[in-house]
Amino acid sequence: MYAIEMKDYGEVNVLVATQLAEIPTIKPKQILVKQHATAIDPYDVKFRKGLMGTERALPLIPGSSVAGEIVAIGSEVTEFSIGERVAASPHLKSYAEFVPVGRSTVAKIPDNVSYTQAAALALGAQTGYQAINDDLKLQVGESILVQGGAGSVGLTALQTAVLRGATDIYTTAVNNGVDFLKKFNTNWHVIDNHTERLTDIIPKDVDAILDTIGGTAIEEGLKVLKPNGRLVSLAGSHEDNRVTSIYLKSNGEQLGELLQLVSEDKLEVVIADVKSFNVENLKKFQAMKHVVGKLVLTFD
């Protein structure tokens, strides 16, 4: 089985191609997926650099998005069948031809959604969808600020906010992300983080904020948040009781909802580039910065 392993934590040269002797075995509640596509997410880059901790034993197979077909099912799995097209976001092991995943994280891919699209949605988009629906519980008529709207988390969060009936949708971006968001939805108020300040653009306090940036973004966001508002952050924490730190809780049912929205053209997934799955292309994609849209590797 061809796979890409991390031999250490650090820059992209720690990623190495390997040929494993055996296909992974699965537990009773797991599914074995033959990979067709995997995406590169900011989390993957941070993990490789050791920014998410360095306690895991090496070498290991990284990667966190799966899109492929089921080739084996565990003895306790009844809701899936061999041959079905599925997607999931495991914590690790997706940079390989075959990936074991827990059944609770798995979603069936609609016929008119490609493996490339499904892989692009698995981690970042699922995170943004979950943040709006579960963590912020955005209501009809509420206003929202998404800090970092051009990334996969932010873009999905913005589109989900529209679907939930939010009004006065604000978002921040930098570089080519600013023009991209302005063209994507002309009703959104797009703020250039390099040249504009939130307090100059947002005329009144917002009900909810999703922070995908961290650093000073939380402090700046609090300046435009209602006294009874809520701010959730994927990248930091704060002593203010309106702030909650969040992370993705992989959920196959929610991922299925997200895939269905794409199938019905109610939500768009943007793909920046697609290349064949190999170690050189993975290194190239993981080294890229400020890309608008997902980078996806396909298993030819």
ZADO-1210 file (C-alpha; in nm, 4 decimals, padded with zeros to 6 digits):
<atoms>
<atom x="00.0000" y="00.0000" z="00.0000" code="MET" pos="1"/>
<atom x="00.1415" y="00.3343" z="-00.1087" code="TYR" pos="2"/>
<atom x="00.1325" y="00.5962" z="00.1662" code="ALA" pos="3"/>
<atom x="00.3052" y="00.9156" z="00.2731" code="ILE" pos="4"/>
<atom x="00.4500" y="00.9251" z="00.6226" code="GLU" pos="5"/>
<atom x="00.5958" y="01.1885" z="00.8514" code="MET" pos="6"/>
<atom x="00.9382" y="01.0847" z="00.9769" code="LYS" pos="7"/>
<atom x="00.9628" y="01.3897" z="01.2043" code="ASP" pos="8"/>
<atom x="00.7884" y="01.7189" z="01.2834" code="TYR" pos="9"/>
<atom x="00.9046" y="02.0134" z="01.0751" code="GLY" pos="10"/>
<atom x="00.9120" y="02.1477" z="00.7200" code="GLU" pos="11"/>
<atom x="00.7797" y="01.9616" z="00.4150" code="VAL" pos="12"/>
<atom x="01.0923" y="01.7485" z="00.3752" code="ASN" pos="13"/>
<atom x="00.9759" y="01.5370" z="00.6722" code="VAL" pos="14"/>
<atom x="00.7125" y="01.3886" z="00.4387" code="LEU" pos="15"/>
<atom x="00.8344" y="01.0689" z="00.2721" code="VAL" pos="16"/>
<atom x="00.6789" y="00.8131" z="00.0390" code="ALA" pos="17"/>
<atom x="00.6585" y="00.4576" z="00.1668" code="THR" pos="18"/>
<atom x="00.5283" y="00.1215" z="00.0534" code="GLN" pos="19"/>
<atom x="00.3596" y="-00.0582" z="00.3412" code="LEU" pos="20"/>
<atom x="00.3393" y="-00.4348" z="00.3310" code="ALA" pos="21"/>
<atom x="-00.0172" y="-00.4652" z="00.4571" code="GLU" pos="22"/>
<atom x="-00.3513" y="-00.2942" z="00.4076" code="ILE" pos="23"/>
<atom x="-00.4907" y="-00.1647" z="00.7416" code="PRO" pos="24"/>
<atom x="-00.7161" y="-00.3956" z="00.9397" code="THR" pos="25"/>
<atom x="-01.0402" y="-00.2530" z="01.0764" code="ILE" pos="26"/>
<atom x="-01.2196" y="-00.2754" z="01.4081" code="LYS" pos="27"/>
<atom x="-01.5864" y="-00.3844" z="01.4424" code="PRO" pos="28"/>
<atom x="-01.7189" y="-00.0253" z="01.4223" code="LYS" pos="29"/>
<atom x="-01.4889" y="00.0866" z="01.1404" code="GLN" pos="30"/>
<atom x="-01.5032" y="00.1047" z="00.7624" code="ILE" pos="31"/>
<atom x="-01.2105" y="00.0608" z="00.5227" code="LEU" pos="32"/>
<atom x="-01.2093" y="00.3151" z="00.2407" code="VAL" pos="33"/>
<atom x="-01.0113" y="00.2966" z="-00.0816" code="LYS" pos="34"/>
<atom x="-00.9066" y="00.6555" z="-00.1350" code="GLN" pos="35"/>
<atom x="-00.9998" y="00.8555" z="-00.4457" code="HIS" pos="36"/>
<atom x="-00.9181" y="01.2055" z="-00.3148" code="ALA" pos="37"/>
<atom x="-00.7740" y="01.3834" z="-00.0136" code="THR" pos="38"/>
<atom x="-00.7490" y="01.7571" z="00.0527" code="ALA" pos="39"/>
<atom x="-00.4844" y="01.9740" z="00.2148" code="ILE" pos="40"/>
<atom x="-00.6148" y="02.1669" z="00.5151" code="ASP" pos="41"/>
<atom x="-00.4401" y="02.4236" z="00.7375" code="PRO" pos="42"/>
<atom x="-00.4722" y="02.1722" z="01.0210" code="TYR" pos="43"/>
<atom x="-00.2581" y="01.9246" z="00.8258" code="ASP" pos="44"/>
<atom x="00.0163" y="02.1838" z="00.7837" code="VAL" pos="45"/>
<atom x="00.0059" y="02.2808" z="01.1516" code="LYS" pos="46"/>
<atom x="00.0183" y="01.9161" z="01.2555" code="PHE" pos="47"/>
<atom x="00.3197" y="01.8483" z="01.0356" code="ARG" pos="48"/>
<atom x="00.5014" y="02.1473" z="01.1845" code="LYS" pos="49"/>
<atom x="00.4324" y="02.0231" z="01.5366" code="GLY" pos="50"/>
<atom x="00.2047" y="02.3152" z="01.6231" code="LEU" pos="51"/>
<atom x="-00.0678" y="02.0744" z="01.7358" code="MET" pos="52"/>
<atom x="00.1678" y="01.8883" z="01.9677" code="GLY" pos="53"/>
<atom x="00.4591" y="01.6490" z="01.9160" code="THR" pos="54"/>
<atom x="00.3620" y="01.3662" z="02.1481" code="GLU" pos="55"/>
<atom x="00.2606" y="01.1127" z="01.8825" code="ARG" pos="56"/>
<atom x="00.5131" y="00.8446" z="01.7977" code="ALA" pos="57"/>
<atom x="00.6776" y="00.8651" z="01.4558" code="LEU" pos="58"/>
<atom x="00.6737" y="00.7739" z="01.1772" code="PRO" pos="59"/>
<atom x="00.2996" y="00.8131" z="01.1187" code="LEU" pos="60"/>
<atom x="00.0623" y="00.8681" z="00.8280" code="ILE" pos="61"/>
<atom x="-00.0885" y="01.2192" z="00.8496" code="PRO" pos="62"/>
<atom x="-00.3844" y="01.3670" z="00.6623" code="GLY" pos="63"/>
<atom x="-00.7415" y="01.4332" z="00.7664" code="SER" pos="64"/>
<atom x="-00.9815" y="01.4029" z="00.4722" code="SER" pos="65"/>
<atom x="-01.1179" y="01.0928" z="00.3059" code="VAL" pos="66"/>
<atom x="-01.3232" y="01.0530" z="-00.0108" code="ALA" pos="67"/>
<atom x="-01.3453" y="00.7104" z="-00.1685" code="GLY" pos="68"/>
<atom x="-01.5294" y="00.3808" z="-00.1873" code="GLU" pos="69"/>
<atom x="-01.5924" y="00.1257" z="00.0844" code="ILE" pos="70"/>
<atom x="-01.3947" y="-00.1970" z="00.0410" code="VAL" pos="71"/>
<atom x="-01.4568" y="-00.3537" z="00.3828" code="ALA" pos="72"/>
<atom x="-01.6919" y="-00.3007" z="00.6772" code="ILE" pos="73"/>
<atom x="-01.6610" y="-00.3973" z="01.0432" code="GLY" pos="74"/>
<atom x="-01.8807" y="-00.6618" z="01.2005" code="SER" pos="75"/>
<atom x="-02.0940" y="-00.4038" z="01.3843" code="GLU" pos="76"/>
<atom x="-02.1504" y="-00.1733" z="01.0854" code="VAL" pos="77"/>
<atom x="-02.4968" y="-00.2078" z="00.9326" code="THR" pos="78"/>
<atom x="-02.5699" y="00.1312" z="00.7726" code="GLU" pos="79"/>
<atom x="-02.3067" y="00.1110" z="00.4969" code="PHE" pos="80"/>
<atom x="-02.2285" y="-00.1364" z="00.2196" code="SER" pos="81"/>
<atom x="-01.9204" y="-00.2331" z="00.0238" code="ILE" pos="82"/>
<atom x="-01.8907" y="-00.0237" z="-00.2927" code="GLY" pos="83"/>
<atom x="-02.0645" y="00.2877" z="-00.1591" code="GLU" pos="84"/>
<atom x="-01.9016" y="00.6268" z="-00.2146" code="ARG" pos="85"/>
<atom x="-01.8255" y="00.7958" z="00.1172" code="VAL" pos="86"/>
<atom x="-01.6389" y="01.0841" z="00.2797" code="ALA" pos="87"/>
<atom x="-01.5053" y="01.1405" z="00.6299" code="ALA" pos="88"/>
<atom x="-01.2599" y="01.3446" z="00.8340" code="SER" pos="89"/>
<atom x="-01.0375" y="01.1192" z="01.0445" code="PRO" pos="90"/>
<atom x="-00.7745" y="01.2747" z="01.2689" code="HIS" pos="91"/>
<atom x="-00.4897" y="01.1054" z="01.0779" code="LEU" pos="92"/>
<atom x="-00.4044" y="00.8387" z="00.8171" code="LYS" pos="93"/>
<atom x="-00.5684" y="00.9833" z="00.5050" code="SER" pos="94"/>
<atom x="-00.2444" y="01.0125" z="00.3046" code="TYR" pos="95"/>
<atom x="-00.2682" y="00.6504" z="00.1993" code="ALA" pos="96"/>
<atom x="-00.4416" y="00.4305" z="-00.0566" code="GLU" pos="97"/>
<atom x="-00.6582" y="00.2671" z="00.2109" code="PHE" pos="98"/>
<atom x="-00.7896" y="00.4379" z="00.5251" code="VAL" pos="99"/>
<atom x="-00.9805" y="00.2946" z="00.8241" code="PRO" pos="100"/>
<atom x="-01.2473" y="00.5349" z="00.9565" code="VAL" pos="101"/>
<atom x="-01.5009" y="00.5200" z="01.2372" code="GLY" pos="102"/>
<atom x="-01.8570" y="00.4718" z="01.1143" code="ARG" pos="103"/>
<atom x="-01.9894" y="00.7741" z="01.3078" code="SER" pos="104"/>
<atom x="-01.7686" y="01.0065" z="01.1010" code="THR" pos="105"/>
<atom x="-01.8718" y="00.8691" z="00.7610" code="VAL" pos="106"/>
<atom x="-02.1202" y="01.0217" z="00.5144" code="ALA" pos="107"/>
<atom x="-02.2451" y="00.8918" z="00.1820" code="LYS" pos="108"/>
<atom x="-02.1539" y="01.1061" z="-00.1194" code="ILE" pos="109"/>
<atom x="-02.4487" y="01.2018" z="-00.3449" code="PRO" pos="110"/>
<atom x="-02.4198" y="01.0839" z="-00.7045" code="ASP" pos="111"/>
<atom x="-02.3712" y="01.4331" z="-00.8456" code="ASN" pos="112"/>
<atom x="-02.0937" y="01.5285" z="-00.6015" code="VAL" pos="113"/>
<atom x="-01.7398" y="01.4362" z="-00.7049" code="SER" pos="114"/>
<atom x="-01.4736" y="01.2761" z="-00.4894" code="TYR" pos="115"/>
<atom x="-01.2722" y="01.5956" z="-00.5279" code="THR" pos="116"/>
<atom x="-01.5571" y="01.8068" z="-00.3912" code="GLN" pos="117"/>
<atom x="-01.6233" y="01.5633" z="-00.1075" code="ALA" pos="118"/>
<atom x="-01.2589" y="01.5620" z="00.0016" code="ALA" pos="119"/>
<atom x="-01.2550" y="01.9416" z="-00.0069" code="ALA" pos="120"/>
<atom x="-01.5570" y="01.9526" z="00.2253" code="LEU" pos="121"/>
<atom x="-01.4516" y="01.6891" z="00.4762" code="ALA" pos="122"/>
<atom x="-01.2544" y="01.8936" z="00.7305" code="LEU" pos="123"/>
<atom x="-01.2595" y="02.2713" z="00.6793" code="GLY" pos="124"/>
<atom x="-01.6110" y="02.3034" z="00.5418" code="ALA" pos="125"/>
<atom x="-01.7505" y="02.0661" z="00.8043" code="GLN" pos="126"/>
<atom x="-01.5846" y="02.2803" z="01.0699" code="THR" pos="127"/>
<atom x="-01.7450" y="02.6006" z="00.9404" code="GLY" pos="128"/>
<atom x="-02.0844" y="02.4348" z="00.9068" code="TYR" pos="129"/>
<atom x="-02.0654" y="02.3000" z="01.2613" code="GLN" pos="130"/>
<atom x="-01.9477" y="02.6335" z="01.4044" code="ALA" pos="131"/>
<atom x="-02.2519" y="02.8191" z="01.2688" code="ILE" pos="132"/>
<atom x="-02.5120" y="02.5527" z="01.3455" code="ASN" pos="133"/>
<atom x="-02.3929" y="02.4019" z="01.6733" code="ASP" pos="134"/>
<atom x="-02.1498" y="02.6411" z="01.8395" code="ASP" pos="135"/>
<atom x="-02.2964" y="02.9815" z="01.7511" code="LEU" pos="136"/>
<atom x="-02.6504" y="02.8542" z="01.6885" code="LYS" pos="137"/>
<atom x="-02.7053" y="03.1477" z="01.4559" code="LEU" pos="138"/>
<atom x="-03.0678" y="03.2639" z="01.4369" code="GLN" pos="139"/>
<atom x="-03.2763" y="03.4253" z="01.1644" code="VAL" pos="140"/>
<atom x="-03.2174" y="03.8000" z="01.1532" code="GLY" pos="141"/>
<atom x="-02.8933" y="03.7963" z="01.3525" code="GLU" pos="142"/>
<atom x="-02.5763" y="03.9672" z="01.2361" code="SER" pos="143"/>
<atom x="-02.2413" y="03.7903" z="01.2149" code="ILE" pos="144"/>
<atom x="-01.8722" y="03.8571" z="01.1554" code="LEU" pos="145"/>
<atom x="-01.6536" y="03.5790" z="01.0151" code="VAL" pos="146"/>
<atom x="-01.2859" y="03.6590" z="01.0641" code="GLN" pos="147"/>
<atom x="-01.0959" y="03.4915" z="00.7830" code="GLY" pos="148"/>
<atom x="-01.3757" y="03.4372" z="00.5333" code="GLY" pos="149"/>
<atom x="-01.1703" y="03.3296" z="00.2310" code="ALA" pos="150"/>
<atom x="-01.0567" y="02.9984" z="00.3822" code="GLY" pos="151"/>
<atom x="-01.2610" y="02.6805" z="00.3576" code="SER" pos="152"/>
<atom x="-01.3908" y="02.7156" z="00.7149" code="VAL" pos="153"/>
<atom x="-01.4844" y="03.0792" z="00.6713" code="GLY" pos="154"/>
<atom x="-01.6395" y="03.0467" z="00.3267" code="LEU" pos="155"/>
<atom x="-01.8628" y="02.7604" z="00.4358" code="THR" pos="156"/>
<atom x="-01.9555" y="02.9478" z="00.7537" code="ALA" pos="157"/>
<atom x="-02.0572" y="03.2524" z="00.5502" code="LEU" pos="158"/>
<atom x="-02.2726" y="03.0460" z="00.3151" code="GLN" pos="159"/>
<atom x="-02.4284" y="02.8613" z="00.6081" code="THR" pos="160"/>
<atom x="-02.5067" y="03.1941" z="00.7751" code="ALA" pos="161"/>
<atom x="-02.6982" y="03.2954" z="00.4627" code="VAL" pos="162"/>
<atom x="-02.8935" y="02.9691" z="00.4677" code="LEU" pos="163"/>
<atom x="-02.9852" y="03.0281" z="00.8334" code="ARG" pos="164"/>
<atom x="-03.1279" y="03.3715" z="00.7521" code="GLY" pos="165"/>
<atom x="-02.8565" y="03.5951" z="00.8962" code="ALA" pos="166"/>
<atom x="-02.8557" y="03.9639" z="00.8082" code="THR" pos="167"/>
<atom x="-02.5637" y="04.2078" z="00.7974" code="ASP" pos="168"/>
<atom x="-02.2946" y="03.9517" z="00.7241" code="ILE" pos="169"/>
<atom x="-01.9402" y="04.0842" z="00.7714" code="TYR" pos="170"/>
<atom x="-01.6136" y="03.9111" z="00.6940" code="THR" pos="171"/>
<atom x="-01.2417" y="03.9844" z="00.6856" code="THR" pos="172"/>
<atom x="-00.9740" y="03.8788" z="00.4383" code="ALA" pos="173"/>
<atom x="-00.6366" y="03.9780" z="00.3000" code="VAL" pos="174"/>
<atom x="-00.4696" y="03.9905" z="-00.0403" code="ASN" pos="175"/>
<atom x="-00.6634" y="03.8170" z="-00.3220" code="ASN" pos="176"/>
<atom x="-00.9163" y="03.6872" z="-00.0697" code="GLY" pos="177"/>
<atom x="-01.0734" y="04.0340" z="-00.0490" code="VAL" pos="178"/>
<atom x="-01.1663" y="04.0534" z="-00.4178" code="ASP" pos="179"/>
<atom x="-01.2694" y="03.6881" z="-00.4191" code="PHE" pos="180"/>
<atom x="-01.5235" y="03.7372" z="-00.1387" code="LEU" pos="181"/>
<atom x="-01.6597" y="04.0599" z="-00.2861" code="LYS" pos="182"/>
<atom x="-01.7333" y="03.8781" z="-00.6116" code="LYS" pos="183"/>
<atom x="-01.8603" y="03.5619" z="-00.4416" code="PHE" pos="184"/>
<atom x="-02.1471" y="03.7432" z="-00.2702" code="ASN" pos="185"/>
<atom x="-02.2025" y="04.1129" z="-00.3247" code="THR" pos="186"/>
<atom x="-02.4266" y="04.1353" z="-00.0158" code="ASN" pos="187"/>
<atom x="-02.1432" y="04.0552" z="00.2224" code="TRP" pos="188"/>
<atom x="-01.9486" y="04.3389" z="00.3833" code="HIS" pos="189"/>
<atom x="-01.5862" y="04.2466" z="00.3118" code="VAL" pos="190"/>
<atom x="-01.3189" y="04.4115" z="00.5276" code="ILE" pos="191"/>
<atom x="-00.9526" y="04.4224" z="00.4206" code="ASP" pos="192"/>
<atom x="-00.7520" y="04.3339" z="00.7314" code="ASN" pos="193"/>
<atom x="-00.4461" y="04.5127" z="00.5953" code="HIS" pos="194"/>
<atom x="-00.6077" y="04.8497" z="00.5337" code="THR" pos="195"/>
<atom x="-00.9335" y="04.8676" z="00.7314" code="GLU" pos="196"/>
<atom x="-01.0433" y="04.8369" z="01.0942" code="ARG" pos="197"/>
<atom x="-01.3517" y="04.6559" z="01.2166" code="LEU" pos="198"/>
<atom x="-01.4614" y="04.9505" z="01.4286" code="THR" pos="199"/>
<atom x="-01.4583" y="05.1798" z="01.1239" code="ASP" pos="200"/>
<atom x="-01.6644" y="04.9470" z="00.9035" code="ILE" pos="201"/>
<atom x="-01.9167" y="04.7811" z="01.1340" code="ILE" pos="202"/>
<atom x="-02.1721" y="05.0492" z="01.2297" code="PRO" pos="203"/>
<atom x="-02.3266" y="04.8568" z="01.5175" code="LYS" pos="204"/>
<atom x="-02.2326" y="04.5607" z="01.7309" code="ASP" pos="205"/>
<atom x="-02.2850" y="04.2122" z="01.5878" code="VAL" pos="206"/>
<atom x="-02.4649" y="03.9196" z="01.7500" code="ASP" pos="207"/>
<atom x="-02.2066" y="03.6538" z="01.6690" code="ALA" pos="208"/>
<atom x="-01.8443" y="03.6174" z="01.5598" code="ILE" pos="209"/>
<atom x="-01.6514" y="03.3214" z="01.4228" code="LEU" pos="210"/>
<atom x="-01.2739" y="03.3668" z="01.4532" code="ASP" pos="211"/>
<atom x="-01.0576" y="03.1424" z="01.2337" code="THR" pos="212"/>
<atom x="-00.7414" y="03.3540" z="01.2672" code="ILE" pos="213"/>
<atom x="-00.6397" y="03.3822" z="01.6322" code="GLY" pos="214"/>
<atom x="-00.3830" y="03.6271" z="01.7656" code="GLY" pos="215"/>
<atom x="-00.5239" y="03.9764" z="01.7982" code="THR" pos="216"/>
<atom x="-00.8393" y="03.8838" z="01.6046" code="ALA" pos="217"/>
<atom x="-01.0306" y="03.7910" z="01.9198" code="ILE" pos="218"/>
<atom x="-00.9481" y="04.1211" z="02.0912" code="GLU" pos="219"/>
<atom x="-01.0479" y="04.3161" z="01.7806" code="GLU" pos="220"/>
<atom x="-01.3656" y="04.1140" z="01.7444" code="GLY" pos="221"/>
<atom x="-01.4729" y="04.1835" z="02.1010" code="LEU" pos="222"/>
<atom x="-01.4744" y="04.5570" z="02.0195" code="LYS" pos="223"/>
<atom x="-01.7679" y="04.5033" z="01.7807" code="VAL" pos="224"/>
<atom x="-01.9527" y="04.2272" z="01.9678" code="LEU" pos="225"/>
<atom x="-02.2781" y="04.2943" z="02.1520" code="LYS" pos="226"/>
<atom x="-02.2638" y="04.2777" z="02.5327" code="PRO" pos="227"/>
<atom x="-02.4732" y="03.9617" z="02.5166" code="ASN" pos="228"/>
<atom x="-02.3153" y="03.8350" z="02.1937" code="GLY" pos="229"/>
<atom x="-02.1064" y="03.5237" z="02.1460" code="ARG" pos="230"/>
<atom x="-01.7676" y="03.4655" z="01.9869" code="LEU" pos="231"/>
<atom x="-01.6292" y="03.1235" z="01.9023" code="VAL" pos="232"/>
<atom x="-01.2657" y="03.0771" z="01.8044" code="SER" pos="233"/>
<atom x="-01.0834" y="02.7954" z="01.6316" code="LEU" pos="234"/>
<atom x="-00.7464" y="02.9547" z="01.6962" code="ALA" pos="235"/>
<atom x="-00.7344" y="03.1042" z="02.0447" code="GLY" pos="236"/>
<atom x="-00.8924" y="03.1676" z="02.3831" code="SER" pos="237"/>
<atom x="-00.9839" y="03.4690" z="02.5969" code="HIS" pos="238"/>
<atom x="-01.0949" y="03.5373" z="02.9525" code="GLU" pos="239"/>
<atom x="-01.4060" y="03.7220" z="02.8296" code="ASP" pos="240"/>
<atom x="-01.7074" y="03.5032" z="02.9092" code="ASN" pos="241"/>
<atom x="-01.8514" y="03.5655" z="02.5635" code="ARG" pos="242"/>
<atom x="-01.5608" y="03.3715" z="02.4050" code="VAL" pos="243"/>
<atom x="-01.5565" y="02.9937" z="02.3530" code="THR" pos="244"/>
<atom x="-01.2753" y="02.7901" z="02.1994" code="SER" pos="245"/>
<atom x="-01.4028" y="02.5246" z="01.9595" code="ILE" pos="246"/>
<atom x="-01.2748" y="02.2442" z="01.7377" code="TYR" pos="247"/>
<atom x="-01.4269" y="02.0060" z="01.4862" code="LEU" pos="248"/>
<atom x="-01.6129" y="01.7064" z="01.6226" code="LYS" pos="249"/>
<atom x="-01.6264" y="01.4813" z="01.3166" code="SER" pos="250"/>
<atom x="-01.9900" y="01.3971" z="01.2526" code="ASN" pos="251"/>
<atom x="-02.1013" y="01.1832" z="00.9611" code="GLY" pos="252"/>
<atom x="-02.4616" y="01.3027" z="00.9812" code="GLU" pos="253"/>
<atom x="-02.3585" y="01.6684" z="00.9552" code="GLN" pos="254"/>
<atom x="-02.1111" y="01.5957" z="00.6780" code="LEU" pos="255"/>
<atom x="-02.3951" y="01.4242" z="00.4945" code="GLY" pos="256"/>
<atom x="-02.6084" y="01.7386" z="00.5300" code="GLU" pos="257"/>
<atom x="-02.3241" y="01.9463" z="00.3908" code="LEU" pos="258"/>
<atom x="-02.2729" y="01.7137" z="00.0941" code="LEU" pos="259"/>
<atom x="-02.6471" y="01.7288" z="00.0236" code="GLN" pos="260"/>
<atom x="-02.6383" y="02.1102" z="00.0195" code="LEU" pos="261"/>
<atom x="-02.3641" y="02.0932" z="-00.2428" code="VAL" pos="262"/>
<atom x="-02.5654" y="01.8357" z="-00.4369" code="SER" pos="263"/>
<atom x="-02.8634" y="02.0743" z="-00.4410" code="GLU" pos="264"/>
<atom x="-02.6479" y="02.3738" z="-00.5448" code="ASP" pos="265"/>
<atom x="-02.7272" y="02.5503" z="-00.2176" code="LYS" pos="266"/>
<atom x="-02.3629" y="02.5678" z="-00.1136" code="LEU" pos="267"/>
<atom x="-02.0520" y="02.6018" z="-00.3276" code="GLU" pos="268"/>
<atom x="-01.7152" y="02.4372" z="-00.2746" code="VAL" pos="269"/>
<atom x="-01.4239" y="02.6154" z="-00.4411" code="VAL" pos="270"/>
<atom x="-01.1314" y="02.4105" z="-00.5735" code="ILE" pos="271"/>
<atom x="-00.8025" y="02.5917" z="-00.6374" code="ALA" pos="272"/>
<atom x="-00.6008" y="02.3063" z="-00.7874" code="ASP" pos="273"/>
<atom x="-00.6023" y="01.9291" z="-00.8269" code="VAL" pos="274"/>
<atom x="-00.2958" y="01.7082" z="-00.8728" code="LYS" pos="275"/>
<atom x="-00.2086" y="01.3406" z="-00.8487" code="SER" pos="276"/>
<atom x="-00.1415" y="01.1943" z="-00.5064" code="PHE" pos="277"/>
<atom x="00.2325" y="01.1618" z="-00.4572" code="ASN" pos="278"/>
<atom x="00.4859" y="01.2970" z="-00.2117" code="VAL" pos="279"/>
<atom x="00.6176" y="01.5722" z="-00.4376" code="GLU" pos="280"/>
<atom x="00.2727" y="01.7152" z="-00.5046" code="ASN" pos="281"/>
<atom x="00.1854" y="01.6918" z="-00.1358" code="LEU" pos="282"/>
<atom x="00.5002" y="01.8842" z="-00.0432" code="LYS" pos="283"/>
<atom x="00.4228" y="02.1464" z="-00.3068" code="LYS" pos="284"/>
<atom x="00.0642" y="02.1931" z="-00.1872" code="PHE" pos="285"/>
<atom x="00.1558" y="02.2036" z="00.1820" code="GLN" pos="286"/>
<atom x="00.4164" y="02.4731" z="00.1122" code="ALA" pos="287"/>
<atom x="00.1681" y="02.7047" z="-00.0651" code="MET" pos="288"/>
<atom x="00.0302" y="03.0079" z="00.1194" code="LYS" pos="289"/>
<atom x="-00.2699" y="03.2405" z="00.0777" code="HIS" pos="290"/>
<atom x="-00.4469" y="03.0068" z="-00.1635" code="VAL" pos="291"/>
<atom x="-00.8160" y="03.0774" z="-00.2249" code="VAL" pos="292"/>
<atom x="-00.9954" y="02.7457" z="-00.2650" code="GLY" pos="293"/>
<atom x="-00.9018" y="02.3903" z="-00.1742" code="LYS" pos="294"/>
<atom x="-00.5973" y="02.1996" z="-00.2915" code="LEU" pos="295"/>
<atom x="-00.6862" y="01.8354" z="-00.3601" code="VAL" pos="296"/>
<atom x="-00.4800" y="01.5280" z="-00.4436" code="LEU" pos="297"/>
<atom x="-00.6462" y="01.2484" z="-00.6378" code="THR" pos="298"/>
<atom x="-00.5575" y="00.8783" z="-00.6442" code="PHE" pos="299"/>
<atom x="-00.5353" y="00.7993" z="-01.0163" code="ASP" pos="300"/>
</atoms>
